[in-house]
Amino acid sequence: MQNIDAAIMWDNGKAYFFGGSEYVRYDIAQDRADGGYPLPIAGHWPGLWPNGIDAAVNLGNGKAYFFKGSDYVRYDMAQDKVDDGYPLSIAGHWPGLWPSNVRGGINWGNGKLFFFHGSEYVRYDIAQDKVDAGYPLPIAGQWPGLFDRDIEASLLWNNGKAFFFRSGLYSRYDVAQDRVDPGYPLPVKDYWPGLLQTPASGPVDTDGNRLLTGGTWNGSSSVSVRGGQIMHFHIKNLNVVGVSVKIHADRTNQTKSMIILPSLSGDIIFQQFGSEPMGWTFNISTDSDAMIVAWQLFSSWLPSD
């Protein structure tokens, strides 16, 4: 994920960041992105738009709201899916809110939500279910030190600090002091470990894991590497007959096997939660020394991280 379009606090000690068609889960206590991310929105957020969102906000009542264009959806956090009957149009359901292109939703923790749009913002009263009178107002002059327009995402941490993101930069806002802390903005990539990735210089798999190493096998072999929480073998059969491949991972004490038909490929994935990097040793066997397979090993962590 190379950009941030929206962010939301969840009720499990995690924050979720969305950029394009991907998302990252960020561990608040560890202050870093969890291993194995980014992942595609599709297949992981049932009912949510798979190609990206504009804004997101957690109302604190077990429901989260996601906005895209002129529509929004209500997401049931316990059921982990969009509620039936959505999406709906913003117009007519969020009194006083802009009818489209809402950005940077944030729950301020005092019964109010804030939303941003270009150079303006509104304050939304949760109990009254409408924008407070007198809004929108310009960001400039109301949020000391903050970006004066085009806020892309925002979060309220549990320590009295709010974070606002724009174009690869972020500012930390002191709620009690009602101003941006000195020294900001700062680059996201330097202070939010694992959140943004530089464009991959080599191959990646469908889940965004990057190529760590590769080669060919025939007979028995072993591979010892430092890698991430997710280790994905992509294996291609180079023979004119089917071949059986068996891989044992010492770290997880798992053995996985498959039969791959001629000229086709297969995938074997191992996963272990923990701090990255971690040491992995794999013991591999194929049918015989005459059976040759080509393999690539993709990892959620690379030595360049």
N, C-alpha and C positions, 0 to 999 in steps of 0.2 A: 504494500500500500504506500503510495507516494504522496498522498495529499489527504487532508481531513475535511470532510463535508459536514459532519455532524458528530455529536458526542452525547452520551447519556450515562447517568449514574444508575446502577442497578442495586438491588437489595441484597446482594450476596458478597459485598466487599470488592466488587469489580466495577470498572467503567468500560463502556463499549464505545469505540471510535469507528466511524464509517467513512470510507473514501472510495468513490466509484462503486464498483460491484463487490468490494471486499470490506471486511471488518476486522478489528483487532480487539481482543479482550485484555484489559490492563488491570493488573493486581495492585490495589491501592496500598496495602500494607507493605508489599515488596517493592513498590514503586518501579515497576517494569512491566512490559508486555509479557503475557504468558507465552510459553513455548508453543510452537506449532501454528502461530498466526503470522500473517493474515490468512483468513479463510474466505471463500465466496459466501455472499449473503444467501444465494440460492441454495436450498437444501438445509439451511441452518436456522432460518427465521421464517417459519411457515406463514404464508400469506403476505409477507412484506415484499415490496418491490425488489426484484433481484438486481436491478442495474443502478441502485443508489438512492439516497434520500437527501432531503434538504435540511431537515431539523428533527430533533427528538427531545422529549421531555418526560420525566417521571413524575407523576402527580402525587406519589407517596401513598396511594390507595390500592396498590396492586395492579394498576394500569399504567401503561406507557403509551405515549402518543407520538406517531411518526408522521412527518409532513413531506409531501413531494408535489411540486407544481401547485395546482389548485386543489389538491386532495389531501386527506389525512386518513390514518387508520388508528384504531385503538388495539393495543396489544395486551393480552392477558399474561402477566408475568408467571403466575402459577401454572397455567395451562401451556405456556410457551408457544403461543400462536396468536394470530390476529383474530379478534372476535368476529363472529358472523355478521354479515351486513355491511362490511367495509370493503373498499374505501368509500368515503363520503366527501362531498365538497366542503372546503373550509367555509365558504360563504354560507351564511345561514346557521352555522353550527358553532362558530367562535365569534360572538358579537364584538365588533370593533376591531377585529384582527384583519390584517391585509388579506385579500382573497386568494393570493398566490405568492409563491417565492418567499415563504417565511424562513428565517435563518436563526441560528444560535439560541434555541430555546433553553431556558435554565429555570429551575425551581429554586427560589431564593430562601426557602425554608421558613418563611413567615406568612404563608398563605398567598403569596404572590408569585407569578411567573413573569419572566421577561423574555420578549421576542425582539429580534432585530431584522431590519430590512433596509439595505442600502445605508444611508446616513441617519436613519431614524430607529427609534425603539418604542415599544409599548409595555405597559405594566398591566398584567392580567390578574384579576381577582378570582381565585379558585372557588370560593364559597358563592360569590355573586355570579360566577360563570360569565364574565364579560370584562372587556378592557375598561380600566378606570377612566373616569372623566379627565379630559385635558390632554390625552395622548392621541396620536404619537408626538414625541418630542425629538429634537436632534440629539444624537449621542454627544456631540461636541458641547462642552460646558456642563454636562450632567454626569459624566463619568470621568473624573479627573485622571488624565494620563492614559486613558484607553484609546485604542484605535477609533478614529472618528467616523469610520464607515466600513462596510463589507466584512463584518464579523461573520465567521463561518461556523464556529462551534463554541460551546461554553459548558463549563461544569462547575458545580459548587462542591468542593471537598468538605470533609467533616472536621476541618481544623480552622474554620473561619476564613478560608481563602477560596476565591473563585478564580477559574482559569478561562481565558478567552484566546481563541486561535484565529489567525489569519495569515494565509500565504506562507506557511512554513515557520511562522513566528508565534510566540505566545506571550501573554502578560498575566502576571499574578495580581489579583485584586484583593485588597484587604477590606473585608465586609465592614468591620467595626470602624475603621478609619475612613471608609468610603473613598478610596483612591487606589491607584496602581502602586505597588511597592516600588521603591527606587531600584534602578538597574534594569528595568524591563522596557521593551520586549527583548526576548532571547530566542535563539533558534530551537525549534522543537527537537530536531535530530540530536542535539547535544545534551539534552536534559530529560528526555522521555525515552528511556532505553527500550529499543525494539519496536517503537510505535511506527516510525516511518522507515521505509527501506529505500536504499538507492536502487535504481533500475538494475535488474540482474544482468550481469555481463555474460552469463552462461545459461545453459538450459535450466528450466524449472518444470516441475510436474504440475498436474492440474490443481493441486492444493497450495502451490506457491513454494514448496520445498525446493531447495537449490541443489544442483549437482555437486556432490562431494568427491566422488571418484568412480572408476569403472574399469572394465577390462573383459577378459574371457575366462571361462572355466571349462575344464574337462576333468572328469574323475572327482577327486576330493581336493578341497582347498580351504583356506581360512582367510579372513579379512579382519584386521584390528585397526580401529580408527577412533578418533575423538569426534563425536557428533552431537546431535541435538536430541530432543525428546522423541522426535519422529524420525524413523529411518525407513526409507522406502526403496526396495529393490525393484527395478524394472528389468525384466529378463527376456531376451529374445532367443528363440530356438533357431540355430543355424543349420540344423540337420534335415534330412529328407524323411525322417521318421519322428514320431513323438518322443519326448524326453521327460524324464522325471527329475525334478529338482527338490532337494530338501535343504533347509537352512535352520540351524540352531543358533539362537542368540543367548550367549552366556549371561548377559545382564538380566534378562527377564526369565531365563530358564524355559524358553518356549522353543518348540520345534514346529515349523510350518513347511508344508510340502504341496506341490502341485504338479500336474502333468501338462506340458505345453505341446500343442500340435505343431507339425512342421511349418516353419516360416512365420509362426505367430509369436505373440508376446504374452507375458503374464506379470503379475505384481504381487509382491509379498511385503507386508508392512509390519514393523515392530514399533511399539510405543512404550515409553517409560517416563513417568512424571518425575521431575527433579530439576536441580540446577544445571544449566548448560554452561560449558560443555560437559559431556559425560563420556566415559570410555565404553566402547562396544567391541566385542569380539564375536564374529560369526563363523561357524563351521559349516561348510557347504559340501554337498555331495550330489553328483549326477549319476546317470545309469552306468557309465563306464568311461574309460579314458578316450574312447572314440567319439563320445558325445560332446560337442562343443556348444556352449551358449555364451552370448554376449550379455553383459550386465552393466547397469548404471545404478549408483547408489545416491539417492537424493536425501537431504538432511534439512531439518528445521534450523540448524546452526552450522555456520562455516567458520573456519579459522580466521577469516577476515572480519568477523563480527566484533 
